[in-house]
């Protein structure tokens, strides 16, 4: 027998000893070994055979089991890797005793045990991200599965699409159309998570933005923003923002779907949840900034609408400091547009008075030690807005000589 054969037998012997020891010791029974790691971090998220899928995110937290990134691609990269791990996590005396017992096995029994271990190793291997995504998509397409499997499949996808490569693969696997379909699901939680997935996948990703737009996702998301379910409305608005940010085609479609009126209704309605109003005014700031950075693009009439401008300026009177700050950023950008009129800001929106009241409020906050730094930052922004405003105002109030 050559050295390579002897090495293989030695590996198989120790592996058999390790598996035998864990079975004898009750650490891994035939029925439960497939869905537990040494740290108990794995669980199956599908109704398929239990070896089909393990939750990758939780395995990655188990640094005791997998100490190298490469291991995540398929469990142990080799039997030798499994051997190293098993030796390091076994009781030496029990391992020696069990190994001696294994060595006394007949050739037929030894071969049978080898096949069992091969099957076990295959079951312990982690599927790739693409495989995980495909299994989750298949579960969503399986209407015979209980709803909890659909919820879990969506949670899997939510984690996976955070990686840009996975987000780009979602459409190739047929996942985007499935997720957009789920926006119409009667279950509000499924609709909410589906919108959240689209937001994560579209974030700073023009490839996925284009795909979602082509599949008609924007119109559905905009309808969901008006939902009476708060989380659904929030996640839908998050997805809309991610979908059209820095995307001119998406923005044009947004305006065509009366997105400007949607934003104005949100900003002018003080009864709407403060988090939705914050996100809305931030979206306004982003949309205007995109226009400022893009040449030869006509400005939207919406940005110079006096009622819209007043709804933004009125936010500076809010008791929510974060909303005030976001409103200032939006006003700063709006003032820099050529089509906005300084006199509208002054006479119709009352920007002078709003900035003065903010100054007084911020001075009071500066007296509070724990708010001082934040108040100073907002005051710096307020002064910048004031300078831009007065500079714009001077250009239209100067008397010709």
TORVO-545574 format. One line per field, with one value per residue (C-alpha): residue number from 1; x, y, z; residue in one letter; chain. Coordinates in nm, 2 decimals, always signed. Layout:
# residues N
n = (NUM,...) .
east = (X,...) .
north = (Y,...) .
up = (Z,...) .
res = (A,...) .
chain = (A,...) .
//
This chain:
# residues 401
n = (1,2,3,4,5,6,7,8,9,10,11,12,13,14,15,16,17,18,19,20,21,22,23,24,25,26,27,28,29,30,31,32,33,34,35,36,37,38,39,40,41,42,43,44,45,46,47,48,49,50,51,52,53,54,55,56,57,58,59,60,61,62,63,64,65,66,67,68,69,70,71,72,73,74,75,76,77,78,79,80,81,82,83,84,85,86,87,88,89,90,91,92,93,94,95,96,97,98,99,100,101,102,103,104,105,106,107,108,109,110,111,112,113,114,115,116,117,118,119,120,121,122,123,124,125,126,127,128,129,130,131,132,133,134,135,136,137,138,139,140,141,142,143,144,145,146,147,148,149,150,151,152,153,154,155,156,157,158,159,160,161,162,163,164,165,166,167,168,169,170,171,172,173,174,175,176,177,178,179,180,181,182,183,184,185,186,187,188,189,190,191,192,193,194,195,196,197,198,199,200,201,202,203,204,205,206,207,208,209,210,211,212,213,214,215,216,217,218,219,220,221,222,223,224,225,226,227,228,229,230,231,232,233,234,235,236,237,238,239,240,241,242,243,244,245,246,247,248,249,250,251,252,253,254,255,256,257,258,259,260,261,262,263,264,265,266,267,268,269,270,271,272,273,274,275,276,277,278,279,280,281,282,283,284,285,286,287,288,289,290,291,292,293,294,295,296,297,298,299,300,301,302,303,304,305,306,307,308,309,310,311,312,313,314,315,316,317,318,319,320,321,322,323,324,325,326,327,328,329,330,331,332,333,334,335,336,337,338,339,340,341,342,343,344,345,346,347,348,349,350,351,352,353,354,355,356,357,358,359,360,361,362,363,364,365,366,367,368,369,370,371,372,373,374,375,376,377,378,379,380,381,382,383,384,385,386,387,388,389,390,391,392,393,394,395,396,397,398,399,400,401) .
east = (+0.00,+0.15,+0.19,-0.11,-0.33,-0.21,-0.27,-0.63,-0.69,-0.56,-0.78,-1.09,-1.00,-0.99,-1.30,-1.48,-1.36,-1.48,-1.82,-1.85,-1.75,-2.00,-2.27,-2.19,-2.16,-2.49,-2.35,-2.47,-2.75,-2.85,-3.17,-3.03,-2.67,-2.78,-2.92,-2.68,-2.33,-2.09,-2.23,-2.59,-2.60,-2.76,-3.13,-3.31,-3.53,-3.73,-3.97,-3.73,-3.50,-3.32,-2.98,-3.09,-3.04,-2.87,-2.89,-2.56,-2.57,-2.57,-2.30,-2.07,-2.10,-1.96,-1.59,-1.52,-1.62,-1.50,-1.19,-1.13,-1.35,-1.30,-1.47,-1.80,-1.82,-1.87,-1.81,-1.48,-1.27,-1.13,-1.14,-0.81,-0.97,-1.25,-0.98,-0.80,-1.11,-1.23,-0.90,-0.89,-1.24,-1.23,-1.15,-0.81,-0.88,-1.22,-1.09,-0.81,-1.05,-1.30,-1.03,-0.91,-1.27,-1.30,-0.97,-1.12,-1.40,-1.42,-1.34,-1.70,-1.82,-1.53,-1.64,-2.00,-1.90,-1.69,-1.99,-2.19,-1.93,-1.91,-2.29,-2.26,-1.98,-2.19,-2.48,-2.26,-2.13,-2.28,-2.45,-2.34,-2.53,-2.68,-2.81,-2.95,-3.13,-3.26,-3.40,-3.57,-3.72,-3.84,-4.01,-4.19,-4.31,-4.44,-4.80,-4.85,-4.60,-4.72,-4.69,-4.41,-4.18,-4.26,-4.18,-3.85,-3.76,-3.80,-3.59,-3.32,-3.33,-3.32,-2.99,-2.84,-2.92,-2.71,-2.41,-2.41,-2.32,-2.61,-2.84,-2.72,-2.79,-3.15,-3.30,-3.10,-3.25,-3.61,-3.62,-3.70,-4.03,-4.13,-4.05,-4.24,-4.53,-4.53,-4.59,-4.96,-4.97,-5.27,-5.03,-4.89,-4.58,-4.49,-4.55,-4.34,-4.04,-4.07,-4.05,-3.75,-3.57,-3.62,-3.48,-3.17,-3.11,-3.16,-2.94,-2.66,-2.71,-2.81,-2.83,-3.10,-3.27,-3.31,-3.45,-3.70,-3.82,-3.86,-4.07,-4.31,-4.20,-4.21,-4.58,-4.66,-4.42,-4.56,-4.91,-4.78,-4.64,-5.00,-5.07,-5.24,-4.98,-4.70,-4.41,-4.53,-4.55,-4.20,-4.03,-4.21,-4.09,-3.74,-3.76,-3.89,-3.60,-3.34,-3.49,-3.49,-3.18,-2.93,-3.15,-3.29,-3.52,-3.66,-3.71,-3.90,-4.13,-4.17,-4.30,-4.52,-4.68,-4.74,-4.47,-4.44,-4.80,-4.73,-4.43,-4.62,-4.91,-4.67,-4.48,-4.78,-4.96,-4.84,-5.04,-4.82,-4.55,-4.24,-4.01,-4.20,-4.18,-3.81,-3.75,-3.97,-3.79,-3.45,-3.58,-3.66,-3.31,-3.17,-3.39,-3.29,-2.92,-2.94,-3.08,-2.81,-2.54,-2.69,-2.64,-2.87,-3.17,-3.48,-3.58,-3.91,-4.19,-4.27,-3.96,-4.07,-4.43,-4.50,-4.72,-4.47,-4.19,-4.39,-4.46,-4.08,-4.01,-4.28,-4.09,-3.84,-4.10,-4.12,-4.02,-3.82,-3.46,-3.37,-3.66,-3.56,-3.20,-3.32,-3.56,-3.27,-3.07,-3.37,-3.41,-3.04,-3.06,-3.39,-3.25,-2.97,-3.21,-3.24,-3.62,-3.70,-3.78,-3.63,-3.94,-4.16,-3.93,-3.95,-4.31,-4.51,-4.30,-4.18,-3.83,-3.67,-3.89,-3.84,-3.46,-3.48,-3.69,-3.46,-3.17,-3.33,-3.42,-3.07,-2.92,-3.13,-3.02,-2.65,-2.69,-2.76,-2.43,-2.55,-2.71,-2.44,-2.24,-2.54,-2.70,-2.37,-2.37,-2.73,-2.66,-2.37,-2.61,-2.88,-2.63,-2.53,-2.89,-2.94,-2.64,-2.76,-3.11,-2.99,-2.76,-3.04,-3.27,-3.02,-3.01,-3.38,-3.41,-3.12,-3.25,-3.11,-2.90) .
north = (+0.00,+0.34,+0.63,+0.81,+0.51,+0.48,+0.85,+0.81,+0.51,+0.71,+1.00,+0.78,+0.60,+0.92,+1.05,+0.73,+0.76,+1.12,+1.05,+0.73,+0.93,+1.20,+0.95,+0.75,+1.07,+1.19,+1.51,+1.42,+1.17,+1.05,+1.26,+1.58,+1.61,+1.77,+2.08,+2.16,+2.30,+2.25,+2.58,+2.50,+2.78,+2.62,+2.57,+2.48,+2.75,+2.54,+2.25,+2.07,+1.78,+1.90,+1.90,+2.15,+2.47,+2.61,+2.97,+3.11,+3.43,+3.25,+3.01,+3.31,+3.42,+3.08,+3.16,+2.86,+2.62,+2.82,+3.02,+3.11,+3.28,+3.02,+2.76,+2.94,+2.85,+2.48,+2.39,+2.22,+2.26,+1.90,+1.60,+1.71,+2.03,+1.84,+1.62,+1.91,+2.06,+1.72,+1.65,+2.00,+1.96,+1.60,+1.44,+1.27,+0.96,+0.90,+0.96,+0.70,+0.45,+0.49,+0.48,+0.15,+0.02,+0.15,-0.02,-0.36,-0.32,-0.56,-0.42,-0.43,-0.25,+0.00,+0.07,+0.11,+0.36,+0.55,+0.59,+0.71,+0.97,+1.09,+1.15,+1.33,+1.55,+1.64,+1.73,+1.95,+2.15,+2.50,+2.59,+2.90,+3.23,+3.16,+2.83,+2.98,+3.24,+2.99,+2.77,+3.08,+3.18,+2.83,+2.83,+3.16,+3.00,+2.70,+2.80,+2.47,+2.57,+2.72,+3.10,+3.08,+2.93,+3.22,+3.46,+3.29,+3.28,+3.65,+3.70,+3.49,+3.71,+4.03,+3.92,+3.79,+4.09,+4.32,+4.19,+4.37,+4.05,+3.87,+4.16,+4.15,+3.78,+3.81,+3.89,+3.61,+3.36,+3.49,+3.65,+4.01,+3.93,+3.71,+3.98,+4.24,+3.99,+3.96,+4.34,+4.24,+3.97,+4.00,+3.96,+4.30,+4.15,+3.98,+4.30,+4.50,+4.26,+4.24,+4.62,+4.61,+4.36,+4.58,+4.88,+4.69,+4.55,+4.89,+5.08,+5.25,+4.98,+5.11,+4.76,+4.65,+4.99,+4.95,+4.60,+4.69,+4.99,+4.77,+4.52,+4.79,+4.79,+5.17,+5.22,+4.94,+5.07,+5.43,+5.29,+5.11,+5.44,+5.53,+5.21,+5.23,+4.98,+5.20,+4.96,+4.89,+5.26,+5.31,+5.03,+5.12,+5.48,+5.35,+5.13,+5.42,+5.64,+5.37,+5.30,+5.66,+5.80,+5.92,+5.75,+6.00,+5.75,+5.65,+6.01,+6.09,+5.79,+5.90,+6.24,+6.08,+5.88,+6.21,+6.15,+6.52,+6.53,+6.23,+6.41,+6.73,+6.55,+6.38,+6.70,+6.91,+6.66,+6.68,+6.37,+6.14,+5.95,+6.16,+5.89,+5.90,+6.28,+6.27,+6.02,+6.23,+6.55,+6.37,+6.24,+6.59,+6.70,+6.41,+6.48,+6.84,+6.76,+6.52,+6.80,+7.04,+6.79,+6.70,+6.95,+7.01,+6.86,+7.07,+7.14,+7.01,+7.27,+7.09,+7.23,+7.59,+7.53,+7.78,+7.55,+7.28,+7.52,+7.64,+7.28,+7.23,+7.56,+7.49,+7.18,+7.40,+7.48,+7.11,+7.01,+6.72,+6.84,+6.57,+6.68,+7.04,+6.96,+6.75,+7.04,+7.28,+7.06,+7.05,+7.43,+7.48,+7.27,+7.43,+7.78,+7.69,+7.60,+7.87,+7.83,+7.90,+8.26,+8.43,+8.65,+8.33,+8.20,+8.54,+8.66,+8.34,+8.09,+8.32,+8.18,+8.49,+8.44,+8.06,+8.10,+8.36,+8.13,+7.84,+8.06,+8.14,+7.78,+7.66,+7.92,+7.77,+7.42,+7.53,+7.59,+7.22,+7.04,+6.71,+6.90,+7.17,+6.99,+6.89,+7.24,+7.40,+7.18,+7.26,+7.63,+7.62,+7.47,+7.73,+8.02,+7.87,+7.85,+8.21,+8.33,+8.16,+8.29,+8.65,+8.63,+8.51,+8.78,+9.06,+8.97,+9.04,+9.34,+9.55,+9.88,+9.93,+10.25) .
up = (+0.00,-0.10,+0.13,-0.03,+0.04,+0.39,+0.45,+0.31,+0.54,+0.83,+0.75,+0.71,+1.03,+1.24,+1.06,+1.14,+1.49,+1.52,+1.37,+1.58,+1.89,+1.83,+1.76,+2.07,+2.27,+2.16,+2.00,+1.65,+1.59,+1.25,+1.26,+1.39,+1.26,+0.93,+1.08,+1.36,+1.35,+1.64,+1.78,+1.70,+1.45,+1.15,+1.07,+0.76,+0.61,+0.36,+0.34,+0.11,+0.23,+0.54,+0.36,+0.10,+0.29,+0.60,+0.72,+0.61,+0.80,+1.14,+1.04,+0.96,+1.32,+1.43,+1.42,+1.64,+1.36,+1.05,+1.10,+0.74,+0.49,+0.22,+0.44,+0.39,+0.03,+0.10,+0.46,+0.50,+0.18,+0.22,+0.44,+0.58,+0.69,+0.86,+1.02,+1.16,+1.31,+1.45,+1.62,+1.77,+1.92,+2.04,+2.37,+2.30,+2.52,+2.38,+2.03,+2.08,+2.22,+1.94,+1.68,+1.80,+1.78,+1.42,+1.32,+1.42,+1.16,+0.87,+0.52,+0.42,+0.73,+0.69,+0.33,+0.44,+0.71,+0.46,+0.23,+0.53,+0.61,+0.25,+0.26,+0.59,+0.46,+0.15,+0.38,+0.60,+0.30,+0.28,-0.04,-0.23,-0.21,-0.55,-0.43,-0.12,-0.32,-0.57,-0.29,-0.13,-0.47,-0.52,-0.18,-0.27,-0.59,-0.40,-0.31,-0.12,+0.15,+0.48,+0.50,+0.75,+0.48,+0.26,+0.54,+0.61,+0.24,+0.22,+0.53,+0.37,+0.05,+0.26,+0.41,+0.08,-0.14,+0.08,-0.12,-0.46,-0.65,-0.50,-0.58,-0.94,-0.96,-0.82,-1.16,-1.34,-1.09,-1.15,-0.81,-0.90,-1.07,-0.78,-0.52,-0.72,-0.75,-0.37,-0.34,-0.41,-0.14,+0.10,+0.39,+0.49,+0.64,+0.31,+0.12,+0.37,+0.35,-0.03,-0.05,+0.19,-0.03,-0.33,-0.14,-0.03,-0.38,-0.55,-0.31,-0.52,-0.79,-1.13,-1.27,-1.04,-1.05,-1.42,-1.39,-1.12,-1.33,-1.64,-1.43,-1.32,-0.95,-0.90,-0.94,-0.70,-0.44,-0.47,-0.40,-0.09,+0.05,+0.11,+0.31,+0.65,+0.77,+0.90,+0.84,+0.49,+0.41,+0.55,+0.37,+0.04,+0.07,+0.14,-0.17,-0.38,-0.26,-0.34,-0.68,-0.81,-0.64,-0.90,-1.17,-1.41,-1.59,-1.25,-1.15,-1.47,-1.41,-1.05,-1.16,-1.43,-1.15,-0.96,-0.71,-0.66,-0.52,-0.30,-0.14,-0.10,+0.07,+0.31,+0.40,+0.45,+0.68,+1.03,+1.13,+0.92,+1.11,+1.16,+1.01,+0.68,+0.68,+0.74,+0.46,+0.23,+0.28,+0.24,-0.09,-0.19,-0.11,-0.31,-0.61,-0.62,-0.57,-0.87,-1.09,-0.97,-1.07,-1.40,-1.69,-1.98,-1.79,-1.75,-1.40,-1.27,-1.23,-0.91,-0.75,-0.79,-0.69,-0.41,-0.21,-0.22,-0.12,+0.18,+0.29,+0.31,+0.49,+0.74,+0.85,+1.02,+1.28,+1.38,+1.73,+1.58,+1.54,+1.28,+1.06,+1.10,+0.99,+0.69,+0.59,+0.59,+0.36,+0.12,+0.14,+0.07,-0.25,-0.36,-0.32,-0.57,-0.85,-1.12,-1.13,-0.77,-0.68,-0.38,-0.33,-0.31,-0.03,+0.14,+0.10,+0.05,+0.25,+0.52,+0.51,+0.69,+0.99,+0.99,+0.99,+1.27,+1.49,+1.43,+1.54,+1.87,+1.93,+1.85,+2.09,+2.37,+2.28,+2.29,+2.66,+2.71,+2.72,+2.57,+2.27,+2.22,+1.95,+1.75,+1.78,+1.66,+1.35,+1.27,+1.33,+1.09,+0.83,+0.91,+0.85,+0.52,+0.41,+0.53,+0.32,+0.01,+0.06,+0.11,-0.19,-0.41,-0.27,-0.34,-0.71,-0.75,-0.52,-0.64,-0.80,-1.15,-1.17) .
res = (X,X,X,X,X,X,X,X,X,X,X,X,X,X,X,X,X,X,X,X,X,X,X,X,X,X,X,X,X,X,X,X,X,X,X,X,X,X,X,X,X,X,X,X,X,X,X,X,X,X,X,X,X,X,X,X,X,X,X,X,X,X,X,X,X,X,X,X,X,X,X,X,X,X,X,X,X,X,X,X,X,X,X,X,X,X,X,X,X,X,X,X,X,X,X,X,X,X,X,X,X,X,X,X,X,X,X,X,X,X,X,X,X,X,X,X,X,X,X,X,X,X,X,X,X,X,X,X,X,X,X,X,X,X,X,X,X,X,X,X,X,X,X,X,X,X,X,X,X,X,X,X,X,X,X,X,X,X,X,X,X,X,X,X,X,X,X,X,X,X,X,X,X,X,X,X,X,X,X,X,X,X,X,X,X,X,X,X,X,X,X,X,X,X,X,X,X,X,X,X,X,X,X,X,X,X,X,X,X,X,X,X,X,X,X,X,X,X,X,X,X,X,X,X,X,X,X,X,X,X,X,X,X,X,X,X,X,X,X,X,X,X,X,X,X,X,X,X,X,X,X,X,X,X,X,X,X,X,X,X,X,X,X,X,X,X,X,X,X,X,X,X,X,X,X,X,X,X,X,X,X,X,X,X,X,X,X,X,X,X,X,X,X,X,X,X,X,X,X,X,X,X,X,X,X,X,X,X,X,X,X,X,X,X,X,X,X,X,X,X,X,X,X,X,X,X,X,X,X,X,X,X,X,X,X,X,X,X,X,X,X,X,X,X,X,X,X,X,X,X,X,X,X,X,X,X,X,X,X,X,X,X,X,X,X,X,X,X,X,X,X,X,X,X,X,X,X,X,X,X,X,X,X,X,X,X,X,X,X,X,X,X,X,X,X,X,X,X,X,X,X) .
chain = (A,A,A,A,A,A,A,A,A,A,A,A,A,A,A,A,A,A,A,A,A,A,A,A,A,A,A,A,A,A,A,A,A,A,A,A,A,A,A,A,A,A,A,A,A,A,A,A,A,A,A,A,A,A,A,A,A,A,A,A,A,A,A,A,A,A,A,A,A,A,A,A,A,A,A,A,A,A,A,A,A,A,A,A,A,A,A,A,A,A,A,A,A,A,A,A,A,A,A,A,A,A,A,A,A,A,A,A,A,A,A,A,A,A,A,A,A,A,A,A,A,A,A,A,A,A,A,A,A,A,A,A,A,A,A,A,A,A,A,A,A,A,A,A,A,A,A,A,A,A,A,A,A,A,A,A,A,A,A,A,A,A,A,A,A,A,A,A,A,A,A,A,A,A,A,A,A,A,A,A,A,A,A,A,A,A,A,A,A,A,A,A,A,A,A,A,A,A,A,A,A,A,A,A,A,A,A,A,A,A,A,A,A,A,A,A,A,A,A,A,A,A,A,A,A,A,A,A,A,A,A,A,A,A,A,A,A,A,A,A,A,A,A,A,A,A,A,A,A,A,A,A,A,A,A,A,A,A,A,A,A,A,A,A,A,A,A,A,A,A,A,A,A,A,A,A,A,A,A,A,A,A,A,A,A,A,A,A,A,A,A,A,A,A,A,A,A,A,A,A,A,A,A,A,A,A,A,A,A,A,A,A,A,A,A,A,A,A,A,A,A,A,A,A,A,A,A,A,A,A,A,A,A,A,A,A,A,A,A,A,A,A,A,A,A,A,A,A,A,A,A,A,A,A,A,A,A,A,A,A,A,A,A,A,A,A,A,A,A,A,A,A,A,A,A,A,A,A,A,A,A,A,A,A,A,A,A,A,A,A,A,A,A,A,A,A,A,A,A,A,A) .
//
